[in-house]
């Protein structure tokens, strides 16, 4: 099969022929029809994920068709149109038992723990609990944009942030997750403040439903200003970037009993955390790490209702052959919105 491969971290990335992965007893072989390009794939190539074994095929957002199933798979058949979350549960640990596959103790992640979806085929382990059936009306490019950023934003907004109609949210960082969060918050009926350092991203945030825009490269991001702008502060703040200082800025921008949701990963520690404010205002800090396959139907129902369209986040569709160049430039020139590989191009 043709696949995107690198043999060393920060080394050359190329498309070449590699063997089709063997199908495990509990797994399914998926013919990839489309795959999302995410900054996490770039971080993997940089060597930040210690679980990656070389040579490696990246790619953790995808949609396609079941090509083959293992002898222990009972819920899926050849030809089924499917996608999967980027975190795949084991099905046996206490967290999977509670339906929280996204924090599974023995999770697998295509594109990290094993070869990923920048290829003609990808393996999904524990397929019975990790595959998601796609609606007939959803095209593969749209479906491929859901697996990491959109699903993560959905759970961060609905479950971890518990954002309600008429409430307010500050979204810090307007990359793929941040823009998806804005789209979802708009569907809920929230007042949205978008924060970024690039006007191009803020313009897209405005089109997607942001009520207020703050370019923090040109003006100070001030919790005091947020308190005035939102008449007492935000109900929810969401860090979609992963800068250490944003944790404290998020906390200080909340109204009493507000929730800061941390989605962005960071290598550093928050330089300051307003613990007294956290206590005195009964604030919460909650992490959010993807979403389990069992929760996909309600997200798909939201999309089917027409309240939000994730395809509006897709900013560029490229071929598999073009993807190495785009991936290598992610550190300096990430796409605005979501880039997707169309395997038919």
C-alpha positions as CSV (number, residue, x, y, z in Angstrom):
1,X,0.0,0.0,0.0
2,X,1.0,3.6,-0.4
3,X,1.7,5.4,2.8
4,X,3.4,8.5,4.3
5,X,6.5,7.3,6.2
6,X,9.3,8.7,8.2
7,X,12.3,6.7,9.5
8,X,13.7,9.2,12.0
9,X,12.2,12.1,14.0
10,X,12.5,15.4,12.3
11,X,13.9,13.5,9.3
12,X,12.6,13.2,5.7
13,X,8.9,12.3,5.2
14,X,8.0,10.5,2.0
15,X,5.3,8.5,0.3
16,X,6.3,5.0,-0.5
17,X,5.1,1.4,-0.7
18,X,4.8,-0.5,2.6
19,X,3.1,-3.8,3.6
20,X,-0.6,-3.7,4.4
21,X,-1.0,-4.2,8.2
22,X,-2.1,-7.6,9.5
23,X,-5.6,-7.7,11.0
24,X,-5.7,-8.6,14.7
25,X,-8.4,-10.9,15.9
26,X,-10.3,-8.1,17.6
27,X,-9.5,-5.5,14.9
28,X,-10.6,-4.2,11.6
29,X,-8.7,-3.1,8.5
30,X,-10.1,0.2,7.2
31,X,-9.6,1.3,3.6
32,X,-8.9,5.0,4.2
33,X,-10.9,7.4,2.1
34,X,-9.9,10.6,3.8
35,X,-7.6,11.6,6.6
36,X,-7.3,14.9,8.6
37,X,-4.0,16.7,9.0
38,X,-3.5,17.7,12.6
39,X,-0.7,19.5,14.5
40,X,-0.4,16.4,16.8
41,X,0.9,14.5,13.8
42,X,3.6,17.2,13.5
43,X,4.5,16.9,17.2
44,X,4.8,13.1,16.7
45,X,7.3,13.6,13.8
46,X,9.2,16.0,16.1
47,X,9.7,13.1,18.6
48,X,7.4,14.4,21.4
49,X,5.4,11.1,21.6
50,X,7.7,8.5,23.2
51,X,5.5,5.7,22.2
52,X,6.2,6.0,18.4
53,X,8.3,3.3,17.0
54,X,10.2,3.9,13.8
55,X,9.7,3.7,10.9
56,X,6.3,5.3,11.3
57,X,3.1,6.2,9.4
58,X,1.3,9.1,11.0
59,X,-2.4,10.1,10.9
60,X,-5.1,9.8,13.6
61,X,-8.2,11.3,12.0
62,X,-9.8,9.3,9.2
63,X,-12.9,7.9,7.6
64,X,-13.3,5.0,5.2
65,X,-14.7,1.6,4.5
66,X,-14.2,-1.7,6.4
67,X,-12.0,-3.9,4.2
68,X,-11.6,-6.9,6.5
69,X,-12.4,-7.8,10.1
70,X,-10.8,-10.2,12.6
71,X,-12.4,-13.4,13.6
72,X,-13.4,-11.9,17.0
73,X,-15.3,-8.9,15.5
74,X,-19.1,-9.3,15.5
75,X,-20.6,-5.8,14.9
76,X,-19.0,-4.8,11.6
77,X,-18.9,-6.1,8.1
78,X,-16.9,-5.5,4.9
79,X,-18.2,-2.5,3.2
80,X,-19.4,-0.6,6.3
81,X,-18.7,3.2,6.1
82,X,-16.9,4.1,9.3
83,X,-14.8,6.5,11.3
84,X,-13.2,6.2,14.8
85,X,-12.1,8.5,17.6
86,X,-8.4,9.1,17.9
87,X,-8.3,7.4,21.3
88,X,-9.4,3.7,21.1
89,X,-10.4,1.9,24.3
90,X,-9.4,-1.6,25.4
91,X,-12.9,-2.4,26.5
92,X,-11.8,-4.1,29.7
93,X,-10.4,-1.5,32.1
94,X,-12.4,0.3,34.7
95,X,-12.7,3.5,32.5
96,X,-13.9,1.5,29.5
97,X,-16.4,-0.2,31.8
98,X,-17.8,3.3,32.7
99,X,-17.9,4.2,29.0
100,X,-15.0,6.6,29.3
101,X,-12.8,5.1,26.5
102,X,-11.0,8.5,26.0
103,X,-9.1,7.9,29.2
104,X,-8.6,4.2,28.8
105,X,-5.7,2.8,30.8
106,X,-4.5,0.7,27.8
107,X,-5.7,2.9,25.0
108,X,-4.3,2.7,21.5
109,X,-4.1,5.6,19.0
110,X,-3.7,5.0,15.3
111,X,-0.8,7.2,14.1
112,X,0.9,7.0,17.5
113,X,0.8,3.6,19.2
114,X,0.7,1.9,15.7
115,X,0.7,2.9,12.1
116,X,-1.8,5.6,11.2
117,X,-4.1,6.7,8.5
118,X,-1.8,8.6,6.1
119,X,-2.0,5.4,4.1
120,X,-4.4,3.4,1.9
121,X,-5.2,1.2,5.0
122,X,-5.2,1.5,8.7
123,X,-5.9,-0.8,11.6
124,X,-8.5,-0.1,14.4
125,X,-8.0,-2.4,17.4
126,X,-11.0,-3.5,19.5
127,X,-13.1,-2.6,16.5
128,X,-16.5,-3.6,18.1
129,X,-16.3,-0.7,20.6
130,X,-14.2,1.8,18.7
131,X,-15.7,2.0,15.2
132,X,-18.4,4.5,14.5
133,X,-21.0,4.1,11.7
134,X,-21.2,7.1,9.3
135,X,-24.6,8.5,8.1
136,X,-25.1,7.8,4.4
137,X,-25.4,11.6,3.8
138,X,-22.0,12.4,5.3
139,X,-19.1,12.5,2.9
140,X,-15.7,11.0,3.9
141,X,-13.8,14.4,3.9
142,X,-16.3,15.8,6.4
143,X,-16.1,12.6,8.5
144,X,-12.3,12.7,8.6
145,X,-12.4,16.1,10.1
146,X,-14.3,14.8,13.2
147,X,-12.0,12.3,14.8
148,X,-9.7,14.6,16.8
149,X,-10.5,18.3,16.8
150,X,-14.2,18.5,16.3
151,X,-15.0,15.6,18.6
152,X,-12.6,17.0,21.2
153,X,-14.2,20.4,21.0
154,X,-17.7,18.8,21.2
155,X,-17.0,17.0,24.5
156,X,-15.0,19.9,25.9
157,X,-18.0,22.2,25.3
158,X,-20.9,19.9,26.2
159,X,-19.6,17.5,28.8
160,X,-16.6,19.2,30.5
161,X,-17.6,22.8,30.2
162,X,-21.4,22.2,30.4
163,X,-22.0,25.3,28.3
164,X,-25.6,26.3,28.2
165,X,-27.7,28.6,25.8
166,X,-27.3,32.2,26.7
167,X,-24.0,31.7,28.6
168,X,-20.6,33.0,27.5
169,X,-17.3,31.4,26.6
170,X,-13.8,32.6,25.9
171,X,-12.0,30.4,23.3
172,X,-8.2,31.0,23.5
173,X,-6.5,29.8,20.3
174,X,-8.3,29.6,16.9
175,X,-6.7,26.6,15.4
176,X,-8.7,23.5,14.5
177,X,-10.0,22.8,18.1
178,X,-10.7,26.4,18.8
179,X,-12.6,27.0,15.6
180,X,-14.6,23.8,16.1
181,X,-15.4,25.0,19.7
182,X,-16.7,28.3,18.3
183,X,-18.9,26.5,15.8
184,X,-20.4,24.2,18.5
185,X,-20.8,27.1,21.0
186,X,-22.7,29.0,18.3
187,X,-25.0,26.1,17.8
188,X,-25.7,26.1,21.5
189,X,-26.5,29.8,21.5
190,X,-23.6,31.1,23.6
191,X,-21.9,34.5,23.5
192,X,-18.4,33.8,22.2
193,X,-15.1,35.7,22.6
194,X,-12.3,34.5,20.3
195,X,-8.7,35.1,21.2
196,X,-5.7,34.6,18.8
197,X,-2.6,36.4,17.5
198,X,-3.6,36.2,13.8
199,X,-6.3,38.3,12.2
200,X,-6.8,35.6,9.5
201,X,-7.9,33.1,12.2
202,X,-10.0,35.7,13.9
203,X,-11.8,36.6,10.7
204,X,-12.8,32.9,10.3
205,X,-13.8,32.8,14.0
206,X,-16.1,35.7,13.4
207,X,-17.7,33.9,10.3
208,X,-18.3,30.9,12.5
209,X,-20.1,32.8,15.2
210,X,-17.7,34.6,17.5
211,X,-19.3,37.7,19.0
212,X,-16.1,39.4,20.1
213,X,-12.5,39.2,18.7
214,X,-9.3,39.9,20.5
215,X,-5.9,39.9,18.7
216,X,-3.6,39.4,21.7
217,X,-0.6,40.3,19.7
218,X,-1.9,43.8,19.2
219,X,-3.8,44.4,22.5
220,X,-3.4,43.0,26.0
221,X,-5.6,40.1,26.9
222,X,-7.0,41.4,30.1
223,X,-9.3,39.4,32.5
224,X,-10.6,42.7,33.8
225,X,-11.6,43.6,30.2
226,X,-13.3,40.3,29.8
227,X,-15.2,40.9,33.1
228,X,-16.6,44.2,31.7
229,X,-17.2,42.8,28.2
230,X,-19.2,39.8,29.5
231,X,-20.8,41.6,32.4
232,X,-19.1,39.7,35.2
233,X,-16.8,37.3,33.4
234,X,-17.2,34.1,31.3
235,X,-19.1,31.1,32.3
236,X,-16.6,28.9,30.4
237,X,-13.0,29.5,29.2
238,X,-11.3,27.0,26.9
239,X,-7.6,26.9,26.1
240,X,-7.3,25.3,22.7
241,X,-3.6,26.3,22.3
242,X,-1.6,24.9,25.2
243,X,0.4,28.0,26.3
244,X,1.3,27.8,30.0
245,X,0.1,31.3,30.9
246,X,-3.4,30.7,29.4
247,X,-4.4,28.4,32.3
248,X,-4.2,31.3,34.7
249,X,-5.7,33.8,32.2
250,X,-8.6,31.4,31.8
251,X,-9.2,31.1,35.5
252,X,-9.0,34.9,36.0
253,X,-11.5,35.5,33.2
254,X,-14.2,33.3,34.8
255,X,-17.2,34.5,36.7
256,X,-18.0,32.7,40.0
257,X,-18.6,29.0,39.6
258,X,-17.2,29.1,36.1
259,X,-15.3,26.3,34.4
260,X,-11.9,26.5,32.7
261,X,-11.5,23.6,30.2
262,X,-7.9,22.7,29.2
263,X,-7.6,21.1,25.8
264,X,-4.3,22.3,24.5
265,X,-1.2,20.3,25.5
266,X,1.8,22.2,26.8
267,X,5.3,21.1,27.7
268,X,5.6,23.8,30.4
269,X,3.8,24.4,33.7
270,X,1.5,27.3,34.3
271,X,3.7,30.1,35.7
272,X,1.0,31.2,38.0
273,X,-2.3,29.7,39.1
274,X,-4.8,32.0,40.9
275,X,-5.6,29.4,43.6
276,X,-7.3,32.0,45.9
277,X,-9.7,32.9,43.1
278,X,-10.2,29.2,42.3
279,X,-11.3,28.7,45.9
280,X,-13.1,31.9,46.6
281,X,-15.2,31.8,43.4
282,X,-15.7,28.0,43.4
283,X,-14.2,27.6,40.0
284,X,-13.4,24.4,38.2
285,X,-10.5,23.3,36.0
286,X,-11.3,20.4,33.8
287,X,-9.2,18.6,31.2
288,X,-10.7,17.2,28.0
289,X,-9.1,14.5,25.9
290,X,-11.1,13.4,22.8
291,X,-14.4,11.5,23.0
292,X,-15.3,7.9,23.1
293,X,-17.0,6.2,20.2
294,X,-20.2,5.6,22.3
295,X,-20.8,9.4,22.5
296,X,-20.5,10.0,18.7
297,X,-24.2,9.5,17.9
298,X,-25.3,12.6,19.8
299,X,-22.6,14.6,18.0
300,X,-23.7,13.2,14.7
301,X,-27.3,14.1,15.6
302,X,-26.2,17.7,16.2
303,X,-24.6,17.8,12.8
304,X,-27.6,16.1,11.1
305,X,-29.9,18.8,12.6
306,X,-28.1,21.5,10.6
307,X,-27.2,23.4,13.7
308,X,-23.5,23.2,12.7
309,X,-21.6,22.0,9.7
310,X,-18.0,20.8,10.4
311,X,-17.2,21.0,6.7
312,X,-17.1,24.7,7.1
313,X,-13.8,24.1,9.0
314,X,-12.2,22.3,6.1
315,X,-9.8,24.8,4.6
316,X,-7.8,22.7,2.2
317,X,-8.1,19.3,0.5
318,X,-4.9,17.7,-0.7
319,X,-3.6,14.4,-2.1
320,X,-1.5,11.8,-0.2
321,X,1.4,12.8,-2.3
322,X,1.2,16.4,-1.2
323,X,0.8,15.6,2.5
324,X,4.5,15.3,3.5
325,X,5.3,18.8,2.4
326,X,2.3,20.2,4.3
327,X,3.1,18.1,7.4
328,X,6.7,19.2,7.6
329,X,5.6,22.9,7.4
330,X,3.1,22.6,10.2
331,X,5.4,24.1,12.8
332,X,5.8,27.4,10.8
333,X,2.8,27.5,8.6
334,X,-0.1,25.4,9.9
335,X,-3.3,25.6,7.8
336,X,-6.1,27.8,8.9
337,X,-9.0,25.5,9.8
338,X,-8.7,21.8,9.0
339,X,-6.7,20.3,6.2
340,X,-7.8,16.9,4.8
341,X,-6.2,14.3,2.6
342,X,-8.6,12.9,0.0
343,X,-7.3,9.5,-1.0
344,X,-9.2,9.7,-4.4
345,X,-7.1,12.7,-5.5
